């Protein structure tokens, strides 16, 4: 059981189907797909890669001074803007905005998950060209010719700790700061770490979440590592979580941010909690075998329930990873079935694919919104549940019946994280 009651007071997101909770929720209810063809490949090119790109979210409206944008990769921009949007809903201030401080800067921290950040090829093109000689790259020229073609602060755009750093600087958050790099589990891991910090009394408020951008060429070049869906003239038809015709995932981009507080601090300042974090778990199976991963999923669910002092009968639904790949879905479904039986299963990736370290955050927001609105949307692109996925996938909108749900995410390295929220 948790030593202190940790509450969620604000959240927001950027996704391929909408910026902000209102636009995102409307898109979920309408069954909108964010999957399309890569904008980085010229129109008319054959078999343009499938991606799920976020619409223009105008980082200039949030990044101050605006010159900081030049040292922010797309990933960092996504994470930073989502955090500013979420924090803006709290009414809190550390005084950095000129308002009267409502919290000691040393009592607010940031834990924000991030991926390996892919390089913007246009930024290294000139450096590459400088080393070419007669059609062959001369590595001996790297220090003398290529390096001078690279922006001196270039590295700051590609360090996965930079979303947390930029958020902390902008908020003057001087408390704990960290950057989990755990693929799809990064966002849930950040929530868990933030909750532990609050439990231990090291902060009163924590900003947490995750961001990811897998739509750039470096990730596309490693397509075989991600079990991607094959090219199709109907991009809306993929991914297909737990579906009999599932054929792979799609790479996307997105971010989500959450503000957690101790209930004592939230109530003292007059904030209305949206949900309570009831329990969590972090499980790793080092064998990396997909069959064993089913056990990790089952164990993470069971451990989170035990931590929360709940049973499966207390849950309204489980928000699953739902990759839409053959192996991942099979293993995850087996773990869910073992731990939860026929509990309704919802998966959001049918709308936007794999958002990397932003996946768990955006998907968690979908369930939080569903619980607030009283209706769980359908799992997009699951027309027929696969025989090797014996679970109760939500394929049509259903009314929310209970106040509590569980969210899980995994990694390809055997990690499985789970969080349980109860709505206020």
Sine and cosine of phi, psi and omega as CSV:
sin_phi,cos_phi,sin_psi,cos_psi,sin_omega,cos_omega
0.00,0.00,0.56,-0.83,-0.01,-1.00
-0.95,0.30,0.62,-0.78,-0.06,-1.00
-0.96,0.28,-0.50,0.87,0.05,-1.00
-0.75,-0.66,0.44,-0.90,0.05,-1.00
-0.99,0.12,0.86,-0.52,-0.02,-1.00
-0.96,-0.28,0.80,-0.61,-0.09,-1.00
-0.88,-0.48,0.49,-0.87,0.11,-0.99
-1.00,-0.07,0.81,-0.58,-0.03,-1.00
-0.91,-0.41,-0.25,0.97,0.02,-1.00
-0.26,-0.96,0.46,-0.89,0.11,-0.99
-0.35,-0.94,0.38,-0.93,0.07,-1.00
-0.32,-0.95,0.13,-0.99,-0.15,-0.99
-0.37,-0.93,0.27,-0.96,0.15,-0.99
-0.76,-0.65,0.79,-0.61,-0.07,-1.00
-0.60,-0.80,0.20,-0.98,0.06,-1.00
-0.92,0.39,-0.22,0.98,0.00,-1.00
-0.93,-0.38,0.18,0.98,0.05,-1.00
0.36,-0.93,0.52,-0.85,0.08,-1.00
-0.96,-0.27,0.85,-0.53,-0.03,-1.00
1.00,-0.04,0.41,-0.91,-0.11,-0.99
-0.91,0.42,-0.61,0.79,-0.04,-1.00
-0.91,0.42,-0.75,0.66,-0.01,-1.00
-0.91,0.41,-0.62,0.78,0.02,-1.00
-0.90,0.44,-0.72,0.69,-0.02,-1.00
-0.90,0.44,-0.68,0.73,0.02,-1.00
-0.87,0.50,-0.64,0.77,0.01,-1.00
-0.93,0.37,-0.63,0.78,0.05,-1.00
-0.88,0.48,-0.72,0.69,-0.03,-1.00
-0.91,0.41,-0.52,0.85,-0.01,-1.00
-1.00,0.09,-0.08,1.00,-0.02,-1.00
0.94,0.34,0.48,0.88,-0.06,-1.00
-0.94,0.34,0.60,-0.80,0.09,-1.00
-0.97,-0.25,0.62,-0.78,0.08,-1.00
-0.97,-0.23,0.12,0.99,-0.05,-1.00
-1.00,0.07,0.72,-0.70,0.05,-1.00
-0.42,-0.91,-0.42,-0.91,0.00,-1.00
-0.98,-0.20,0.56,-0.83,-0.08,-1.00
-0.84,0.55,0.77,-0.64,0.06,-1.00
-0.97,0.23,-0.17,0.99,-0.01,-1.00
-1.00,0.06,-0.12,0.99,0.04,-1.00
-0.92,-0.38,0.73,-0.69,-0.11,-0.99
-0.84,0.55,0.67,-0.75,0.08,-1.00
-0.87,0.50,0.63,-0.78,-0.03,-1.00
1.00,-0.08,-0.27,0.96,0.05,-1.00
-0.93,0.37,0.62,-0.78,-0.03,-1.00
-0.92,0.38,0.66,-0.75,0.08,-1.00
0.77,0.63,0.79,0.61,0.09,-1.00
-0.83,0.55,0.70,-0.71,-0.07,-1.00
-0.85,0.53,0.58,-0.82,0.08,-1.00
-0.99,0.17,0.76,-0.65,0.09,-1.00
-0.59,-0.81,0.23,-0.97,0.10,-0.99
-0.84,-0.55,0.99,-0.16,-0.11,-0.99
-0.98,-0.18,0.63,-0.77,0.05,-1.00
-0.96,0.28,0.59,-0.81,0.04,-1.00
-0.94,0.35,0.09,-1.00,0.00,-1.00
-0.88,0.48,0.89,-0.45,-0.03,-1.00
-0.95,-0.32,0.18,0.98,0.16,-0.99
0.77,0.63,0.93,0.36,0.02,-1.00
-0.87,0.50,-0.41,0.91,-0.01,-1.00
-0.89,0.45,-0.36,0.93,0.02,-1.00
-0.97,0.25,-0.25,0.97,-0.12,-0.99
-0.85,-0.52,-0.49,0.87,-0.07,-1.00
-1.00,0.08,0.88,-0.48,0.01,-1.00
-0.71,-0.70,0.78,-0.63,-0.10,1.00
-0.94,0.35,0.46,-0.89,-0.10,-1.00
-0.88,0.47,-0.38,0.92,0.00,-1.00
-0.90,0.44,-0.33,0.95,0.02,-1.00
-0.91,0.42,-0.36,0.93,-0.03,-1.00
-0.87,0.50,-0.53,0.85,-0.05,-1.00
-0.92,0.39,-0.26,0.97,0.09,-1.00
-0.94,-0.35,0.38,0.93,0.06,-1.00
-0.88,-0.48,0.89,-0.46,0.15,-0.99
-0.92,0.40,0.14,-0.99,0.04,-1.00
-0.84,0.54,-0.66,0.75,0.00,-1.00
-0.85,0.52,-0.76,0.66,-0.03,-1.00
-0.89,0.46,-0.67,0.74,0.03,-1.00
-0.86,0.51,-0.71,0.71,0.00,-1.00
-0.86,0.51,-0.75,0.66,-0.02,-1.00
-0.91,0.42,-0.70,0.71,-0.04,-1.00
-0.89,0.46,-0.74,0.67,-0.05,-1.00
-0.91,0.41,-0.66,0.75,0.02,-1.00
-0.88,0.48,-0.63,0.78,0.01,-1.00
-0.93,0.37,-0.65,0.76,0.03,-1.00
-0.91,0.42,-0.62,0.78,0.04,-1.00
-0.89,0.45,-0.72,0.70,-0.02,-1.00
-0.92,0.40,-0.74,0.67,-0.04,-1.00
-0.90,0.44,-0.53,0.85,0.02,-1.00
-0.90,0.45,-0.33,0.95,0.01,-1.00
-0.99,0.10,-0.20,0.98,-0.14,-0.99
-0.99,0.11,-0.42,0.91,-0.11,-0.99
0.98,0.20,0.09,1.00,0.01,-1.00
-0.99,0.11,0.43,-0.90,0.08,-1.00
-0.48,-0.88,0.66,-0.75,0.13,-0.99
-0.99,-0.12,0.04,1.00,-0.01,-1.00
0.99,-0.10,-0.13,0.99,-0.04,-1.00
-0.93,0.38,-0.40,0.92,0.00,-1.00
-1.00,-0.03,0.13,0.99,-0.01,-1.00
1.00,0.00,-0.18,0.98,0.01,-1.00
-0.98,0.18,0.26,-0.97,0.05,-1.00
-0.91,0.42,0.81,-0.58,-0.03,-1.00
-0.87,0.50,0.71,-0.70,0.06,-1.00
-0.93,-0.37,0.01,1.00,0.06,-1.00
-0.46,-0.89,0.60,-0.80,0.08,-1.00
-0.92,0.40,0.82,-0.57,-0.02,-1.00
-0.81,0.58,-0.45,0.89,0.00,-1.00
-0.97,0.23,-0.12,0.99,-0.02,-1.00
-0.95,-0.30,0.25,0.97,0.08,-1.00
-0.78,-0.62,0.70,-0.71,-0.03,-1.00
-0.76,-0.65,0.07,-1.00,-0.05,-1.00
-0.68,-0.74,0.81,-0.58,0.15,-0.99
-0.81,-0.59,0.93,-0.37,-0.12,-0.99
-0.70,-0.71,0.86,-0.51,-0.02,-1.00
-0.97,0.25,0.54,-0.84,0.01,-1.00
-0.49,-0.87,0.45,-0.89,0.05,-1.00
-1.00,0.10,0.14,-0.99,0.40,-0.92
-0.84,0.55,0.77,-0.64,-0.08,-1.00
-1.00,-0.10,0.82,-0.57,0.00,-1.00
-0.96,0.29,0.62,-0.79,-0.04,-1.00
-0.96,0.28,0.65,-0.76,0.16,-0.99
-0.98,0.22,0.94,-0.33,-0.12,-0.99
-0.86,0.51,-0.49,0.87,-0.01,-1.00
-0.90,0.44,-0.41,0.91,-0.03,-1.00
-0.98,0.18,-0.30,0.96,0.00,-1.00
-0.91,-0.41,0.03,1.00,-0.05,-1.00
-0.88,0.48,-0.72,0.70,-0.02,-1.00
-0.91,0.41,-0.61,0.79,0.03,-1.00
-0.90,0.43,-0.62,0.79,0.02,-1.00
-0.92,0.39,-0.70,0.71,-0.02,-1.00
-0.89,0.46,-0.57,0.82,-0.03,-1.00
-0.90,0.44,-0.39,0.92,-0.03,-1.00
-0.99,-0.15,0.03,1.00,-0.01,-1.00
-0.99,0.15,0.68,-0.74,0.06,-1.00
-0.60,-0.80,0.92,-0.39,-0.01,-1.00
0.83,0.56,0.65,0.76,0.05,-1.00
0.98,0.19,0.10,1.00,0.01,-1.00
-0.82,-0.57,0.63,-0.77,-0.01,-1.00
-0.99,0.16,0.80,-0.61,0.00,-1.00
-0.98,-0.18,0.98,-0.19,-0.08,-1.00
-0.91,0.42,-0.36,0.93,-0.01,-1.00
-0.93,0.36,-0.25,0.97,-0.01,-1.00
-1.00,-0.02,-0.01,1.00,-0.10,-0.99
-0.83,0.55,-0.78,0.63,-0.05,-1.00
-0.95,0.30,-0.57,0.82,-0.10,-1.00
-1.00,0.05,-0.55,0.84,-0.09,-1.00
-0.90,-0.43,-0.67,0.74,-0.13,-0.99
-0.97,0.23,-0.69,0.73,-0.12,-0.99
-0.85,0.52,-0.57,0.82,-0.03,-1.00
-0.94,0.34,-0.19,0.98,0.03,-1.00
-1.00,-0.02,-0.04,1.00,-0.05,-1.00
-0.96,-0.28,0.71,-0.70,0.02,-1.00
-0.83,0.56,0.73,-0.68,-0.06,-1.00
-0.82,0.57,-0.55,0.83,-0.02,-1.00
-1.00,-0.10,0.30,0.95,-0.08,-1.00
-0.80,0.60,-0.69,0.73,-0.08,-1.00
-0.88,0.48,-0.49,0.87,-0.03,-1.00
-0.90,0.44,-0.32,0.95,0.01,-1.00
-0.99,0.16,-0.20,0.98,-0.20,-0.98
-0.79,-0.61,0.30,0.96,0.08,-1.00
-0.99,-0.11,0.80,-0.60,-0.09,-1.00
-0.93,0.37,-0.15,0.99,0.07,-1.00
-1.00,0.06,-0.06,1.00,-0.10,-0.99
-0.95,0.32,-0.54,0.84,0.10,-1.00
-0.84,0.54,-0.74,0.67,0.03,-1.00
-0.88,0.48,-0.63,0.77,-0.03,-1.00
-0.91,0.42,-0.76,0.65,-0.01,-1.00
-0.89,0.45,-0.66,0.76,0.01,-1.00
-0.90,0.44,-0.71,0.70,0.01,-1.00
-0.87,0.49,-0.68,0.74,0.01,-1.00
-0.91,0.43,-0.71,0.70,-0.05,-1.00
-0.89,0.45,-0.59,0.81,-0.03,-1.00
-1.00,-0.03,-0.10,0.99,-0.14,-0.99
0.83,0.56,0.63,0.78,0.01,-1.00
-1.00,0.09,0.95,-0.31,-0.12,-0.99
-0.99,-0.17,0.09,1.00,0.01,-1.00
-0.99,0.14,-0.31,-0.95,-0.03,-1.00
-0.82,0.57,0.61,-0.79,-0.03,-1.00
-0.62,-0.79,0.79,-0.62,-0.03,-1.00
-0.43,-0.90,0.23,-0.97,-0.12,-0.99
-0.65,-0.76,1.00,0.09,0.07,-1.00
-0.88,0.48,0.73,-0.68,0.06,-1.00
-0.88,-0.48,0.98,0.21,-0.14,-0.99
-0.81,-0.59,0.64,0.77,0.09,-1.00
0.80,0.60,-0.71,-0.71,-0.10,-0.99
-0.92,0.40,-0.32,0.95,0.01,-1.00
-1.00,0.03,-0.02,1.00,-0.12,-0.99
-0.89,0.46,-0.67,0.75,-0.06,-1.00
-0.92,0.38,-0.71,0.70,0.03,-1.00
-0.90,0.43,-0.62,0.78,0.04,-1.00
-0.88,0.48,-0.62,0.79,0.01,-1.00
-0.92,0.39,-0.61,0.79,0.05,-1.00
-0.90,0.44,-0.69,0.72,-0.01,-1.00
-0.90,0.44,-0.72,0.69,0.00,-1.00
-0.89,0.46,-0.65,0.76,0.03,-1.00
-0.88,0.47,-0.66,0.75,0.00,-1.00
-0.90,0.43,-0.65,0.76,0.02,-1.00
-0.90,0.44,-0.64,0.77,0.05,-1.00
-0.88,0.47,-0.69,0.73,0.03,-1.00
-0.91,0.41,-0.66,0.75,0.04,-1.00
-0.86,0.52,-0.62,0.78,-0.06,-1.00
-0.99,0.12,0.03,1.00,0.08,-1.00
0.97,0.23,0.31,0.95,-0.03,-1.00
-1.00,0.04,-0.11,0.99,0.04,-1.00
-0.32,-0.95,0.28,-0.96,0.09,-1.00
-0.96,-0.26,-0.46,0.89,-0.04,-1.00
-0.68,-0.73,0.67,-0.75,0.07,-1.00
-0.74,-0.68,0.73,-0.68,0.14,-0.99
-0.99,-0.14,0.80,-0.60,-0.08,-1.00
-0.59,-0.80,0.20,-0.98,-0.01,-1.00
0.45,-0.90,-0.46,-0.89,-0.02,-1.00
-0.29,-0.96,0.43,-0.90,0.03,-1.00
-0.63,-0.77,0.51,-0.86,0.03,-1.00
-0.38,-0.92,0.53,-0.84,0.06,-1.00
-0.64,-0.77,0.96,-0.28,0.00,-1.00
-0.92,-0.39,0.40,0.92,-0.06,-1.00
-1.00,-0.09,-0.01,1.00,-0.06,-1.00
-1.00,-0.03,0.31,-0.95,-0.13,-0.99
-0.82,0.58,-0.62,0.78,0.01,-1.00
-0.83,0.56,-0.58,0.81,0.04,-1.00
-0.97,0.24,-0.64,0.76,0.02,-1.00
-0.87,0.50,-0.54,0.84,-0.03,-1.00
-0.94,0.35,-0.26,0.96,0.02,-1.00
-0.95,-0.32,0.61,0.79,-0.11,-0.99
-0.82,0.57,-0.59,0.81,-0.06,-1.00
-0.91,0.41,-0.29,0.96,-0.01,-1.00
-0.99,0.14,-0.18,0.98,-0.15,-0.99
-0.88,-0.47,0.04,1.00,-0.04,-1.00
0.74,0.67,0.89,0.45,-0.06,-1.00
-0.98,0.18,0.50,-0.87,0.10,-0.99
-0.91,0.42,0.59,-0.81,0.02,-1.00
-0.93,0.38,0.36,-0.93,0.03,-1.00
-0.85,0.53,0.60,-0.80,0.02,-1.00
-0.56,-0.83,0.49,-0.87,0.08,-1.00
-0.98,0.18,-0.04,1.00,0.02,-1.00
-0.83,-0.56,0.97,0.25,-0.08,-1.00
-0.88,0.48,-0.40,0.92,0.03,-1.00
-0.89,0.45,-0.30,0.95,-0.12,-0.99
-0.99,0.11,-0.06,1.00,0.00,-1.00
-0.72,-0.69,0.42,-0.91,-0.09,1.00
-0.96,0.29,0.11,-0.99,-0.05,-1.00
-0.76,-0.65,0.99,0.16,-0.06,-1.00
-0.86,0.52,0.82,-0.58,0.09,-1.00
0.87,0.50,0.28,0.96,-0.06,-1.00
-1.00,0.04,0.46,-0.89,0.01,-1.00
-0.89,0.47,-0.46,0.89,-0.01,-1.00
-0.96,-0.27,0.39,0.92,0.00,-1.00
-0.89,0.46,0.59,-0.81,-0.13,-0.99
-0.63,-0.78,0.14,0.99,0.02,-1.00
0.70,-0.71,0.12,-0.99,-0.06,-1.00
-0.98,-0.21,-0.01,-1.00,0.07,-1.00
-0.78,-0.63,0.63,-0.78,0.01,-1.00
-1.00,0.08,0.72,-0.69,-0.04,-1.00
-0.67,-0.74,-0.18,-0.98,0.00,-1.00
-0.62,-0.79,0.51,-0.86,0.02,-1.00
0.12,-0.99,0.10,-0.99,-0.01,-1.00
-0.36,-0.93,0.45,-0.89,0.09,-1.00
-0.56,-0.83,0.56,-0.83,-0.03,-1.00
-0.73,-0.68,0.55,-0.84,-0.07,-1.00
-0.72,-0.70,0.60,-0.80,0.07,-1.00
-0.93,-0.36,0.89,-0.45,0.03,-1.00
-0.96,-0.29,0.59,-0.81,0.04,-1.00
-0.63,-0.78,0.36,-0.93,0.22,-0.97
-0.94,0.35,0.58,-0.81,0.01,-1.00
-0.85,0.52,-0.62,0.79,-0.01,-1.00
-0.85,0.53,-0.71,0.70,-0.02,-1.00
-0.94,0.34,-0.68,0.73,-0.03,-1.00
-0.87,0.49,-0.72,0.69,-0.03,-1.00
-0.94,0.35,-0.55,0.83,0.01,-1.00
-0.91,0.42,-0.50,0.87,0.00,-1.00
-0.99,-0.13,0.07,1.00,0.08,-1.00
0.99,0.14,0.32,0.95,0.01,-1.00
-0.99,0.16,0.54,-0.84,0.03,-1.00
-0.99,-0.15,0.93,-0.36,0.04,-1.00
-0.89,0.45,0.63,-0.78,0.06,-1.00
-1.00,-0.01,-0.58,0.81,-0.04,-1.00
-0.38,-0.93,0.31,-0.95,0.04,-1.00
-0.91,-0.41,0.73,-0.69,0.12,-0.99
-0.98,0.18,0.95,-0.31,-0.10,-0.99
-1.00,0.07,-0.53,0.85,-0.03,-1.00
-0.13,-0.99,0.17,-0.99,-0.01,-1.00
-0.32,-0.95,0.18,-0.98,0.08,-1.00
-0.39,-0.92,0.41,-0.91,0.08,-1.00
-0.68,-0.74,0.89,-0.45,-0.10,-1.00
-0.80,-0.60,0.64,-0.77,0.05,-1.00
-0.72,-0.69,0.76,-0.64,0.15,-0.99
-0.94,-0.35,0.93,-0.37,-0.12,-0.99
-0.97,0.24,0.01,1.00,-0.05,-1.00
-0.97,0.26,-0.38,0.93,-0.01,-1.00
0.91,0.42,0.13,0.99,0.01,-1.00
-0.99,0.11,0.71,-0.71,-0.05,-1.00
-0.89,0.45,-0.54,0.84,0.04,-1.00
-0.89,0.45,-0.63,0.78,0.03,-1.00
-0.94,0.33,-0.49,0.87,-0.01,-1.00
-0.87,0.48,-0.52,0.85,0.07,-1.00
-0.86,0.51,-0.64,0.77,0.05,-1.00
-0.91,0.41,-0.60,0.80,0.04,-1.00
-0.90,0.43,-0.66,0.75,0.02,-1.00
-0.89,0.46,-0.76,0.66,0.00,-1.00
-0.87,0.49,-0.69,0.72,-0.02,-1.00
-0.91,0.41,-0.65,0.76,-0.01,-1.00
-0.91,0.42,-0.63,0.78,0.04,-1.00
-0.90,0.43,-0.76,0.65,-0.02,-1.00
-0.89,0.47,-0.63,0.78,0.00,-1.00
-0.93,0.37,-0.64,0.77,0.03,-1.00
-0.91,0.42,-0.66,0.75,0.04,-1.00
-0.88,0.47,-0.68,0.73,0.02,-1.00
-0.89,0.45,-0.66,0.75,0.02,-1.00
-0.88,0.47,-0.58,0.82,-0.02,-1.00
-1.00,0.10,-0.20,0.98,-0.08,-1.00
0.94,0.33,0.56,0.83,-0.05,-1.00
-0.85,-0.53,0.17,-0.98,0.15,-0.99
-0.86,-0.51,0.16,-0.99,0.01,-1.00
-0.87,0.49,-0.43,0.90,-0.01,-1.00
-0.94,0.34,-0.24,0.97,0.02,-1.00
-1.00,0.09,-0.16,0.99,-0.11,-0.99
-1.00,-0.07,0.60,-0.80,0.12,-0.99
-0.99,0.15,-0.68,0.73,-0.01,-1.00
-0.28,-0.96,0.18,-0.98,0.17,-0.99
-0.91,-0.42,0.73,-0.68,0.09,-1.00
-1.00,-0.07,0.95,-0.32,-0.14,-0.99
-1.00,-0.03,0.23,-0.97,0.08,-1.00
-0.92,0.39,-0.76,0.65,0.14,-0.99
0.80,0.60,0.86,0.52,-0.09,-1.00
-0.91,0.41,-0.49,0.87,-0.08,-1.00
0.99,0.10,0.24,0.97,0.06,-1.00
-0.97,-0.24,0.34,-0.94,-0.07,-1.00
-0.90,0.44,-0.80,0.60,-0.10,-1.00
-0.96,0.28,-0.72,0.69,-0.06,-1.00
-0.88,0.48,-0.74,0.67,-0.04,-1.00
-0.90,0.43,-0.63,0.78,0.00,-1.00
-0.87,0.49,-0.74,0.67,-0.02,-1.00
-0.92,0.40,-0.70,0.71,-0.02,-1.00
-0.90,0.44,-0.69,0.73,0.00,-1.00
-0.88,0.47,-0.64,0.77,0.02,-1.00
-0.89,0.46,-0.67,0.75,0.02,-1.00
-0.92,0.39,-0.65,0.76,0.03,-1.00
-0.91,0.42,-0.71,0.71,-0.01,-1.00
-0.87,0.48,-0.65,0.76,-0.01,-1.00
-0.91,0.41,-0.65,0.76,-0.10,-1.00
-1.00,0.05,-0.52,0.85,-0.19,-0.98
-0.80,-0.59,-0.03,1.00,0.01,-1.00
0.88,0.47,-0.81,-0.59,-0.09,-1.00
-0.98,-0.18,0.42,0.91,0.08,-1.00
-0.83,0.55,0.67,-0.74,0.03,-1.00
-0.82,0.58,0.70,-0.72,-0.04,-1.00
-0.89,-0.46,0.81,-0.59,0.04,-1.00
-0.89,-0.46,0.66,-0.75,0.06,-1.00
-0.71,-0.71,0.75,-0.66,-0.09,-1.00
-0.99,-0.11,-0.19,0.98,-0.12,-0.99
-0.91,0.41,-0.28,0.96,0.07,-1.00
-0.88,0.48,-0.32,0.95,0.02,-1.00
-1.00,0.07,-0.49,0.87,-0.18,-0.98
-0.47,-0.88,0.04,1.00,0.07,-1.00
0.97,0.24,-0.42,-0.91,-0.11,-0.99
-1.00,-0.03,0.93,-0.37,-0.02,-1.00
-1.00,-0.08,0.29,0.96,0.02,-1.00
0.87,0.48,-0.75,-0.67,-0.04,-1.00
-0.95,0.32,-0.13,0.99,0.11,-0.99
-1.00,0.00,-0.15,0.99,-0.12,-0.99
-0.86,0.50,-0.83,0.56,-0.08,-1.00
-0.86,0.50,-0.59,0.81,-0.03,-1.00
-0.92,0.38,-0.75,0.66,-0.02,-1.00
-0.91,0.41,-0.65,0.76,0.00,-1.00
-0.92,0.39,-0.64,0.77,0.05,-1.00
-0.88,0.48,-0.64,0.77,0.02,-1.00
-0.87,0.50,-0.56,0.83,0.02,-1.00
-0.88,0.48,-0.69,0.72,0.01,-1.00
-0.95,0.31,-0.62,0.79,0.05,-1.00
-0.87,0.50,-0.68,0.73,0.03,-1.00
-0.91,0.42,-0.66,0.75,0.01,-1.00
-0.87,0.49,-0.66,0.75,0.00,-1.00
-0.93,0.38,-0.61,0.79,0.05,-1.00
-0.91,0.42,-0.67,0.74,-0.09,-1.00
-0.99,0.11,-0.29,0.96,0.02,-1.00
1.00,0.07,0.22,0.98,-0.02,-1.00
-0.56,-0.83,0.76,-0.65,0.02,-1.00
-0.99,-0.11,0.85,-0.53,-0.01,-1.00
-0.92,0.40,0.20,-0.98,0.05,-1.00
-0.97,0.25,0.48,-0.88,0.14,-0.99
-0.97,0.24,0.92,-0.40,-0.10,-0.99
-0.92,0.39,0.65,-0.76,0.08,-1.00
0.94,0.34,0.27,0.96,0.14,-0.99
-0.97,-0.23,1.00,0.05,-0.05,-1.00
-0.99,0.15,-0.61,0.79,0.01,-1.00
-0.62,-0.79,0.85,-0.52,-0.03,-1.00
-0.91,0.41,0.75,-0.66,-0.03,-1.00
-0.91,0.42,0.55,-0.83,0.02,-1.00
-0.88,0.47,-0.51,0.86,-0.01,-1.00
-1.00,0.03,0.19,0.98,0.07,-1.00
-0.80,-0.60,0.95,0.30,-0.13,-0.99
-0.98,0.22,0.91,0.41,-0.01,-1.00
-0.75,-0.67,0.23,-0.97,-0.09,-1.00
-1.00,-0.06,0.97,0.25,-0.04,-1.00
-0.94,0.34,0.73,-0.68,0.03,-1.00
-0.97,0.26,0.95,-0.30,-0.06,-1.00
-0.94,-0.33,0.00,1.00,0.10,-0.99
-0.57,-0.82,0.52,-0.86,-0.01,-1.00
-0.81,0.58,0.64,-0.77,0.01,-1.00
-0.69,-0.72,0.51,-0.86,0.02,-1.00
-0.94,0.33,0.61,-0.79,0.10,-1.00
-0.95,0.30,0.74,-0.68,-0.09,-1.00
-0.93,-0.37,-0.37,0.93,-0.02,-1.00
-0.72,-0.69,0.19,-0.98,-0.13,-0.99
-1.00,-0.05,-0.09,1.00,-0.16,-0.99
-0.83,-0.55,0.61,-0.79,0.06,-1.00
-0.59,-0.80,0.25,-0.97,0.03,-1.00
-0.84,-0.54,0.63,-0.78,0.05,-1.00
-0.86,-0.50,0.72,-0.70,0.02,-1.00
-0.77,-0.64,0.48,-0.88,0.16,-0.99
-0.56,-0.83,0.50,-0.86,0.01,-1.00
-0.83,-0.56,0.13,-0.99,0.17,-0.99
-0.83,-0.56,0.21,-0.98,0.03,-1.00
-0.97,0.23,-0.02,1.00,-0.01,-1.00
-0.95,-0.30,0.34,0.94,0.12,-0.99
1.00,-0.02,0.08,1.00,0.01,-1.00
-1.00,0.10,0.66,-0.75,0.07,-1.00
-0.64,-0.77,0.88,-0.47,0.00,-1.00
-0.93,-0.37,0.50,-0.86,0.01,-1.00
-0.61,-0.79,0.62,-0.79,0.12,-0.99
-0.74,-0.68,0.55,-0.83,0.02,-1.00
-0.85,-0.52,0.82,-0.57,0.03,-1.00
-0.90,-0.45,0.62,-0.79,0.14,-0.99
-0.89,-0.45,0.79,-0.61,-0.03,-1.00
-0.96,0.29,0.56,-0.83,0.02,-1.00
-1.00,0.06,0.00,0.00,0.00,0.00
